[in-house]
Amino acid sequence: MRGLMMDFPLTLTTLLAQAERVHGAREIVSRNGDKSRTSTSYAEVIRKGRQLGAALTSLGLKSGDRVATLCWNHDRHLAAYYGLPCSGFVLHTLNLRLHCDELAYIASHAGDRVILVDKSLLPVLEGFRARTKIEHVLVISDDGVAPEGMLDFDALIAAHEPAPFADVTDENQAAALCYTSGTTGKPKGVLYSHRSLVLHTLGGGSGNMLPMSMTDTVMPVVPMFHANAWGIPFIAAMVGARQVLPGPFLDPASLVDLFENEKVTVTAGVPTIWLGILQFLDANPGHDLSLIRYMLVGGSAVPESLIRAYQERHHMRIVQGWGMTEMSPLGSVACDRADLVSASDDERYAYRATQGIPGPFVEIRAVNEAGETQWDGASMGELEVRGPWIVGRYYEDEEAADKFTSDGWFRTGDIVTIGADGRITVQDRSKDLVKSGGEWISSVHLENFLMGHPDVAEAAVIGIQHPRWAERPLALIVARNGAAVEPESLKAHVLTHFPKWWVPDDFLAIDALPKTGTGKVRKTELRARFAEHYGTP
């Protein structure tokens, strides 16, 4: 027997039309390139999105065409986030931190016809535009002047009346496109549908993931060009949360200034950002960030030492999340648990240093080399996931079919344990595990523990070929505040928590760790650089 509910399509047009109507007066604050601040509203931002849709139609674009953005977090970028999918186009955010060769490949592979670009980022665009089929460049500036052959964003949309939202009746219509930025291989496109983004918004805004309400002021430090800004633009619009957008200024002093003066209550970003802010707060006491009730931190594993430092020194609560571009991106969060209310501080911190439990409708399993799955909290296997906002195949890339199982699961490449209660603990990326003498060593666990040492700011552990043990771990250390790297002290530190055979054979000081455009350490580069450190097999 069929149900009696309406067959109602899940589309961003419905979600944002309601945001415009119900939350239209709610404020959106942006920091501009000259550090001034602009105050606008949901109604005005969505109006600009409608004008953008009309302007692009006048330029000859049709439904399904890809429109790229090369922008920082600000209100006009947000207008594109809202206006492009709701006008029938596909929003394609480009990661401005990638190499121009990667950007050329991504924009070309996506078939981008138009790009919106911050004027300050024009040199980045010029590094790759000639290798793409981009027809029109819309320049976002504070002075209203666009270079010859380009269009000024504000002038262009001002010449058009706001167009009605497109009649999106097919919830599976493409809405947005984002490319992975892994450390190996070509970037892969993930094409999100209206349905997947609406369900991610509903699930991500639930009480166990990234909860916010109309009373919150949310500031995404995570860039809008990185995995949909973790869904914050759409979750905030759904609930009517006030938004604060930091623009290009992501240094600790600028971020703390916004947190404090704009009375931010919810924020999100990668660990490297929070490491810098912690050092700033420690060195500059007196800042009042007590209104921040929820700091979602993800992108790479969060050291327990960082979680403790924020809680114990600044009374700020880090909540660790895990996800991927392929997951829209939220997958799991170490949310509050009823069974830990009366637990010791050590037990609660240990849990918060895991990746937590899966979000609504996210199915998980850890599959070992024998094809077995276990939920015992000890057996390691590759994490596989499936659900309504998880990629089913990559965009125009049949060569990556091996990332998907025959029964519909996505292979994440993360090696994890899963507890009986669904608790996920990432042990490592499959390519980053160190296999020494036939036994596995988790580089992630070693890195996180090393970053708890007072002399260590950052650490990377890599497996290096060894003449006796096949591989042995090597620790690369970025020292904190000019401290000296003392290998014996660090070895003693590691031995307090790990067996002797886990201890890296050497600890080397390094000025900085090479990173991808999303802040992940380029371990392939480090392995090549130090390949013969332990000799040759």
C-alpha positions as CSV (number, residue, x, y, z in Angstrom):
1,M,0.0,0.0,0.0
2,R,1.4,3.4,-1.0
3,G,1.7,6.1,1.7
4,L,-0.5,9.2,1.7
5,M,2.3,11.8,1.9
6,M,2.9,14.4,-0.8
7,D,5.5,13.5,-3.4
8,F,7.5,16.7,-2.7
9,P,10.9,17.2,-4.3
10,L,13.8,18.0,-2.0
11,T,15.4,21.1,-3.6
12,L,17.6,24.0,-2.6
13,T,15.0,26.3,-4.2
14,T,12.4,25.4,-1.6
15,L,14.9,25.7,1.2
16,L,16.2,29.1,0.2
17,A,12.8,30.5,-0.8
18,Q,11.8,29.9,2.8
19,A,15.0,31.4,4.1
20,E,14.3,34.5,2.0
21,R,10.7,34.7,3.3
22,V,11.1,33.8,6.9
23,H,14.7,34.8,7.8
24,G,15.1,37.6,5.3
25,A,16.0,40.2,7.9
26,R,18.7,38.2,9.6
27,E,22.1,39.8,9.3
28,I,25.1,38.6,7.3
29,V,28.4,40.4,8.1
30,S,31.4,40.3,5.7
31,R,35.0,41.5,6.2
32,N,36.2,43.2,3.1
33,G,39.7,43.4,1.5
34,D,40.4,46.6,3.3
35,K,39.4,45.1,6.6
36,S,36.2,47.1,6.8
37,R,32.9,45.3,7.4
38,T,29.8,45.1,5.4
39,S,26.4,44.3,6.9
40,T,23.7,42.9,4.7
41,S,20.8,40.4,5.1
42,Y,19.6,37.0,3.8
43,A,17.0,38.8,1.7
44,E,19.6,41.0,0.0
45,V,22.1,38.2,-0.6
46,I,19.4,36.0,-2.1
47,R,18.1,38.9,-4.2
48,K,21.7,39.3,-5.6
49,G,21.7,35.5,-6.3
50,R,18.5,35.9,-8.3
51,Q,20.0,38.9,-10.2
52,L,23.1,36.7,-10.9
53,G,20.9,34.0,-12.4
54,A,19.3,36.6,-14.7
55,A,22.6,38.0,-15.7
56,L,24.1,34.6,-16.6
57,T,21.0,33.8,-18.6
58,S,21.6,37.0,-20.6
59,L,25.1,35.8,-21.3
60,G,23.8,32.7,-22.9
61,L,24.2,30.1,-20.1
62,K,21.7,27.3,-19.9
63,S,20.5,25.0,-17.2
64,G,23.2,22.6,-16.1
65,D,26.1,24.8,-17.1
66,R,29.0,25.0,-14.6
67,V,29.9,28.4,-13.1
68,A,33.1,28.5,-11.2
69,T,34.0,30.7,-8.2
70,L,37.5,31.7,-7.1
71,C,36.7,33.7,-3.9
72,W,37.2,34.0,-0.2
73,N,34.3,33.9,2.2
74,H,32.1,37.0,1.7
75,D,28.5,37.9,1.0
76,R,28.8,38.0,-2.8
77,H,30.3,34.5,-2.8
78,L,27.4,33.5,-0.6
79,A,25.0,35.1,-3.2
80,A,26.5,32.7,-5.8
81,Y,26.1,29.8,-3.4
82,Y,22.4,30.5,-3.2
83,G,21.7,31.9,-6.6
84,L,23.5,29.5,-9.0
85,P,21.9,26.2,-8.0
86,C,18.5,27.9,-7.7
87,S,18.8,29.3,-11.2
88,G,19.5,25.9,-12.7
89,F,23.3,26.3,-12.9
90,V,25.9,24.2,-11.2
91,L,28.0,26.0,-8.5
92,H,31.7,24.9,-8.9
93,T,34.0,26.2,-6.1
94,L,37.7,26.3,-7.0
95,N,40.3,25.9,-4.3
96,L,42.5,29.0,-4.7
97,R,45.3,27.4,-2.8
98,L,45.9,24.7,-5.5
99,H,48.7,24.9,-8.0
100,C,47.7,26.5,-11.3
101,D,48.3,23.2,-13.1
102,E,45.7,21.6,-10.9
103,L,43.3,24.5,-11.3
104,A,43.7,24.3,-15.1
105,Y,42.9,20.6,-15.1
106,I,39.9,21.0,-12.7
107,A,38.3,23.9,-14.6
108,S,38.8,22.3,-17.9
109,H,37.5,18.9,-16.8
110,A,34.4,20.5,-15.2
111,G,33.8,22.5,-18.4
112,D,33.4,25.8,-16.6
113,R,31.9,28.5,-18.8
114,V,32.0,31.4,-16.4
115,I,34.1,32.3,-13.4
116,L,33.4,34.7,-10.5
117,V,36.8,35.9,-9.1
118,D,37.9,38.3,-6.3
119,K,39.9,41.1,-7.9
120,S,42.8,40.3,-5.5
121,L,42.9,36.7,-6.9
122,L,43.2,37.7,-10.6
123,P,46.9,36.7,-10.7
124,V,45.8,33.2,-9.7
125,L,43.2,33.1,-12.5
126,E,45.7,34.4,-15.0
127,G,47.9,31.4,-14.1
128,F,45.5,28.9,-15.6
129,R,42.7,30.6,-17.6
130,A,44.3,30.1,-21.0
131,R,44.1,26.4,-20.5
132,T,40.4,26.3,-19.9
133,K,37.2,27.1,-21.9
134,I,36.1,29.9,-19.6
135,E,34.2,32.4,-21.7
136,H,33.3,35.2,-19.1
137,V,35.1,36.5,-16.1
138,L,33.0,38.4,-13.4
139,V,35.3,40.4,-11.1
140,I,34.2,41.0,-7.5
141,S,35.9,44.2,-6.3
142,D,35.5,47.0,-3.8
143,D,36.3,49.7,-6.4
144,G,33.9,48.7,-9.2
145,V,36.7,48.5,-11.8
146,A,37.2,45.4,-13.9
147,P,40.2,44.8,-16.2
148,E,39.5,45.1,-20.0
149,G,37.7,42.1,-21.3
150,M,36.2,41.2,-18.0
151,L,32.9,42.2,-16.3
152,D,32.3,43.9,-13.0
153,F,30.1,41.6,-10.9
154,D,28.2,44.4,-9.2
155,A,27.6,46.4,-12.3
156,L,26.5,43.3,-14.2
157,I,23.9,42.1,-11.7
158,A,22.7,45.7,-11.1
159,A,21.6,45.8,-14.7
160,H,19.2,42.9,-14.2
161,E,16.0,42.4,-12.3
162,P,16.0,39.4,-9.9
163,A,14.8,36.3,-11.8
164,P,12.4,33.9,-10.1
165,F,14.1,30.7,-8.9
166,A,14.2,28.0,-11.5
167,D,11.4,25.4,-11.5
168,V,13.5,22.5,-10.2
169,T,11.1,19.6,-10.1
170,D,13.8,16.9,-10.3
171,E,15.5,16.7,-6.9
172,N,18.3,14.7,-8.5
173,Q,19.3,17.7,-10.7
174,A,22.9,18.7,-10.3
175,A,23.4,21.7,-7.9
176,A,27.1,21.9,-7.1
177,L,30.5,20.5,-8.0
178,C,33.6,20.1,-5.9
179,Y,36.9,18.4,-6.7
180,T,39.0,16.4,-4.2
181,S,42.5,17.7,-3.5
182,G,44.2,14.5,-2.5
183,T,48.0,14.1,-2.3
184,T,48.2,11.6,-5.1
185,G,46.6,11.3,-8.6
186,K,44.4,13.7,-10.4
187,P,41.6,15.6,-8.6
188,K,38.2,13.9,-8.8
189,G,34.9,15.6,-9.2
190,V,32.0,15.1,-6.9
191,L,28.7,16.3,-8.3
192,Y,26.1,17.1,-5.7
193,S,22.4,17.0,-6.4
194,H,19.7,19.2,-4.9
195,R,18.4,16.2,-3.0
196,S,21.8,15.3,-1.5
197,L,22.5,18.8,-0.4
198,V,19.1,19.2,1.2
199,L,19.4,15.9,3.1
200,H,23.0,16.9,4.2
201,T,21.6,20.2,5.4
202,L,18.9,18.4,7.4
203,G,21.2,15.8,8.8
204,G,24.2,18.2,9.3
205,G,22.0,20.6,11.3
206,S,20.7,17.9,13.6
207,G,21.6,18.0,17.3
208,N,24.4,15.4,16.9
209,M,26.3,17.0,14.0
210,L,26.6,20.8,13.5
211,P,23.6,22.1,15.6
212,M,22.7,25.7,15.2
213,S,19.5,27.8,15.5
214,M,18.2,31.3,14.8
215,T,19.8,32.5,18.0
216,D,23.3,31.6,16.9
217,T,26.0,33.7,15.1
218,V,28.0,31.3,13.0
219,M,31.4,32.0,11.5
220,P,32.8,29.5,9.0
221,V,36.6,29.7,9.1
222,V,36.6,26.7,6.8
223,P,36.8,28.3,3.3
224,M,33.7,28.2,1.1
225,F,35.9,26.7,-1.6
226,H,36.6,23.6,0.7
227,A,33.9,20.9,0.6
228,N,30.9,23.3,0.6
229,A,32.2,25.0,3.7
230,W,31.1,21.8,5.5
231,G,27.5,22.7,4.7
232,I,27.4,25.8,6.9
233,P,26.0,28.2,4.3
234,F,22.9,26.0,3.8
235,I,22.4,24.9,7.4
236,A,22.6,28.6,8.6
237,A,20.1,29.6,5.9
238,M,17.7,26.8,6.9
239,V,17.6,27.9,10.6
240,G,18.1,31.6,10.1
241,A,21.4,31.8,11.9
242,R,23.3,35.1,11.7
243,Q,26.5,34.7,9.6
244,V,29.9,36.3,9.9
245,L,32.2,35.8,6.9
246,P,36.0,36.5,7.5
247,G,37.1,37.3,3.9
248,P,40.8,36.8,3.2
249,F,42.0,37.5,6.7
250,L,42.5,34.1,8.4
251,D,45.4,35.1,10.7
252,P,44.8,34.5,14.4
253,A,44.5,38.2,15.4
254,S,41.9,38.9,12.7
255,L,39.8,35.8,13.5
256,V,39.9,36.5,17.3
257,D,38.8,40.1,16.6
258,L,35.7,38.8,14.7
259,F,34.9,36.1,17.3
260,E,34.9,38.6,20.0
261,N,33.3,41.7,18.5
262,E,30.7,39.9,16.4
263,K,29.8,37.6,19.4
264,V,30.2,34.4,17.5
265,T,28.6,31.3,19.0
266,V,29.4,28.6,16.4
267,T,32.5,28.2,14.3
268,A,34.3,25.5,12.3
269,G,37.8,25.1,10.7
270,V,40.8,22.8,10.3
271,P,43.3,22.0,13.1
272,T,46.1,24.2,11.8
273,I,43.9,27.3,12.2
274,W,43.1,26.4,15.8
275,L,46.8,25.7,16.6
276,G,47.6,29.2,15.6
277,I,44.7,30.7,17.5
278,L,45.7,28.8,20.6
279,Q,49.2,30.2,20.5
280,F,47.7,33.7,20.0
281,L,45.3,33.4,23.0
282,D,48.1,32.0,25.2
283,A,50.4,35.0,24.3
284,N,47.6,37.6,24.5
285,P,45.4,37.0,27.5
286,G,42.3,38.9,28.1
287,H,40.2,38.1,25.1
288,D,36.6,37.1,25.9
289,L,35.5,34.2,23.6
290,S,33.1,32.8,26.2
291,L,30.1,33.0,23.8
292,I,31.6,30.4,21.5
293,R,29.7,27.2,22.5
294,Y,30.7,24.9,19.6
295,M,33.9,24.7,17.6
296,L,33.7,22.0,14.9
297,V,37.3,20.9,14.0
298,G,38.0,18.5,11.2
299,G,40.0,18.0,8.0
300,S,42.6,16.0,9.8
301,A,42.8,14.2,13.1
302,V,42.6,16.6,16.1
303,P,45.2,15.9,18.8
304,E,43.8,15.3,22.3
305,S,46.3,17.8,23.6
306,L,44.7,20.6,21.5
307,I,41.2,19.7,22.8
308,R,42.5,19.7,26.4
309,A,44.4,23.0,25.9
310,Y,41.3,24.9,24.7
311,Q,39.0,23.4,27.3
312,E,41.4,23.8,30.3
313,R,43.1,27.1,29.4
314,H,40.3,29.0,27.6
315,H,37.1,27.1,28.5
316,M,36.4,26.6,24.8
317,R,34.9,23.3,23.6
318,I,36.3,21.6,20.5
319,V,34.1,19.0,18.8
320,Q,35.9,16.8,16.4
321,G,34.2,15.9,13.1
322,W,35.2,13.6,10.2
323,G,34.1,13.7,6.6
324,M,35.3,14.0,3.0
325,T,34.4,15.9,-0.1
326,E,32.8,12.7,-1.3
327,M,30.4,12.9,1.7
328,S,29.2,16.5,1.2
329,P,31.2,16.4,3.6
330,L,30.0,15.6,7.1
331,G,30.2,11.9,8.1
332,S,30.6,11.7,11.9
333,V,31.0,13.9,14.9
334,A,32.2,13.2,18.5
335,C,29.0,14.7,19.9
336,D,28.0,14.5,23.6
337,R,27.1,11.1,24.8
338,A,24.7,10.1,27.6
339,D,27.0,7.3,28.8
340,L,29.9,9.7,29.4
341,V,28.1,12.2,31.6
342,S,29.5,10.6,34.7
343,A,32.8,9.5,33.2
344,S,36.2,10.8,34.2
345,D,37.8,13.7,32.4
346,D,40.4,11.4,30.8
347,E,37.6,9.2,29.4
348,R,35.7,12.1,28.0
349,Y,38.8,13.6,26.4
350,A,39.7,10.2,24.9
351,Y,36.3,10.0,23.3
352,R,36.5,13.6,22.0
353,A,39.8,12.7,20.3
354,T,38.0,10.1,18.2
355,Q,35.9,10.8,15.1
356,G,32.7,10.0,17.0
357,I,29.5,8.4,15.7
358,P,28.0,8.5,12.2
359,G,25.4,11.1,11.3
360,P,21.9,10.3,10.4
361,F,21.6,7.9,7.4
362,V,25.3,7.4,7.2
363,E,26.1,3.7,7.2
364,I,29.6,2.6,8.1
365,R,31.7,-0.6,8.2
366,A,35.4,-1.4,8.6
367,V,36.6,-4.1,6.2
368,N,39.9,-5.9,6.8
369,E,42.2,-7.6,4.3
370,A,40.2,-10.8,4.6
371,G,36.9,-9.0,3.8
372,E,35.6,-9.3,7.3
373,T,33.8,-6.6,9.3
374,Q,34.0,-6.3,13.1
375,W,32.6,-3.7,15.6
376,D,34.9,-4.5,18.5
377,G,36.9,-1.2,18.8
378,A,40.2,-3.1,18.2
379,S,40.1,-4.7,14.7
380,M,41.4,-2.4,12.0
381,G,39.9,-2.2,8.5
382,E,39.2,0.3,5.7
383,L,36.2,2.4,6.4
384,E,33.5,2.1,3.9
385,V,30.4,4.3,3.9
386,R,27.1,4.7,2.1
387,G,24.1,7.0,2.4
388,P,22.0,9.7,0.7
389,W,24.7,12.4,0.6
390,I,27.6,10.1,-0.3
391,V,29.1,10.0,-3.8
392,G,28.0,7.1,-6.0
393,R,30.6,7.7,-8.7
394,Y,33.0,10.4,-9.6
395,Y,32.1,13.0,-12.3
396,E,33.3,11.9,-15.7
397,D,35.9,9.5,-14.3
398,E,35.4,5.8,-14.9
399,E,39.0,5.0,-14.0
400,A,38.1,5.4,-10.3
401,A,35.5,2.8,-10.3
402,D,37.6,0.7,-7.9
403,K,36.7,3.2,-5.1
404,F,33.2,1.7,-5.0
405,T,32.1,-1.8,-4.1
406,S,29.7,-3.9,-6.0
407,D,27.1,-3.6,-3.3
408,G,27.2,0.2,-3.2
409,W,29.7,1.2,-0.6
410,F,32.4,4.0,-1.0
411,R,35.9,3.0,0.0
412,T,37.3,6.0,2.0
413,G,40.9,5.0,2.2
414,D,40.8,5.6,6.0
415,I,41.9,2.7,8.3
416,V,39.7,2.7,11.4
417,T,38.4,0.8,14.3
418,I,34.7,0.8,15.0
419,G,33.4,0.2,18.5
420,A,30.2,-1.7,19.4
421,D,28.6,1.7,20.0
422,G,29.5,2.9,16.5
423,R,32.4,5.0,17.7
424,I,34.9,5.6,14.8
425,T,38.6,6.0,15.5
426,V,40.8,6.8,12.5
427,Q,44.0,4.9,12.8
428,D,45.5,6.2,9.5
429,R,45.1,6.6,5.8
430,S,45.7,3.3,4.1
431,K,48.7,4.7,2.3
432,D,50.2,6.2,5.4
433,L,50.3,3.2,7.7
434,V,53.8,2.0,8.6
435,K,54.3,-1.7,8.3
436,S,57.4,-2.6,10.3
437,G,58.4,-6.2,10.7
438,G,55.0,-7.3,9.6
439,E,53.2,-5.2,12.2
440,W,51.1,-2.0,11.6
441,I,52.0,1.3,13.2
442,S,49.6,4.2,13.1
443,S,51.3,7.5,12.0
444,V,48.2,9.5,13.1
445,H,48.4,8.2,16.7
446,L,52.1,9.0,16.9
447,E,51.6,12.5,15.4
448,N,48.8,13.4,17.7
449,F,50.8,12.3,20.8
450,L,53.9,14.1,19.7
451,M,52.0,17.3,19.3
452,G,51.2,17.1,23.0
453,H,54.9,17.6,23.8
454,P,55.6,21.2,24.9
455,D,58.4,21.7,22.3
456,V,56.4,20.4,19.3
457,A,54.1,22.6,17.2
458,E,53.5,20.1,14.4
459,A,54.6,16.6,13.6
460,A,54.5,14.2,10.7
461,V,55.4,10.5,10.9
462,I,56.2,8.7,7.7
463,G,57.3,5.1,6.9
464,I,60.8,4.9,5.4
465,Q,62.3,1.8,3.8
466,H,64.6,-0.1,6.2
467,P,67.2,-2.8,5.4
468,R,66.0,-5.0,8.3
469,W,62.4,-4.2,9.1
470,A,61.0,-3.3,5.6
471,E,59.8,0.0,7.0
472,R,60.5,2.1,10.1
473,P,58.8,5.3,11.2
474,L,60.6,8.6,10.9
475,A,59.3,11.7,12.8
476,L,59.5,15.1,11.3
477,I,59.1,17.9,13.8
478,V,58.3,21.6,13.5
479,A,59.5,23.0,16.8
480,R,57.4,25.4,18.9
481,N,58.7,28.9,19.5
482,G,62.3,28.2,18.5
483,A,62.7,25.2,20.8
484,A,65.4,22.7,20.1
485,V,64.4,19.2,18.8
486,E,65.8,16.7,21.3
487,P,65.4,13.1,19.9
488,E,66.1,11.4,23.3
489,S,63.5,13.6,25.0
490,L,60.9,12.9,22.3
491,K,61.7,9.1,22.4
492,A,61.1,9.1,26.1
493,H,57.9,11.0,25.6
494,V,56.6,8.4,23.0
495,L,57.6,5.5,25.3
496,T,55.2,6.7,28.0
497,H,52.3,5.8,25.7
498,F,53.4,3.3,23.0
499,P,55.4,0.1,22.8
500,K,59.1,0.3,22.0
501,W,58.7,-1.0,18.4
502,W,56.3,1.9,17.6
503,V,59.0,4.6,18.6
504,P,60.4,6.3,15.5
505,D,64.0,5.5,14.9
506,D,64.8,9.2,14.4
507,F,63.3,12.6,15.0
508,L,64.3,15.4,12.6
509,A,63.7,19.1,12.9
510,I,62.1,20.7,9.8
511,D,61.1,24.3,9.2
512,A,57.7,23.6,7.8
513,L,55.6,20.7,6.7
514,P,54.6,20.7,3.0
515,K,50.8,20.8,2.7
516,T,48.0,20.5,0.2
517,G,45.5,23.3,-0.6
518,T,43.3,22.0,2.1
519,G,45.9,21.9,4.8
520,K,46.8,18.2,4.7
521,V,50.4,17.2,4.9
522,R,52.0,16.0,1.7
523,K,53.5,12.8,2.9
524,T,54.3,11.6,-0.6
525,E,56.7,14.6,-0.8
526,L,58.2,13.8,2.6
527,R,58.7,10.1,1.7
528,A,60.5,11.0,-1.5
529,R,62.7,13.6,0.3
530,F,63.7,11.3,3.1
531,A,63.5,8.0,1.2
532,E,67.1,6.9,2.0
533,H,67.3,8.2,5.5
534,Y,67.6,4.7,6.9
535,G,69.8,3.5,4.1
536,T,68.6,1.2,1.2
537,P,67.2,-2.3,1.7
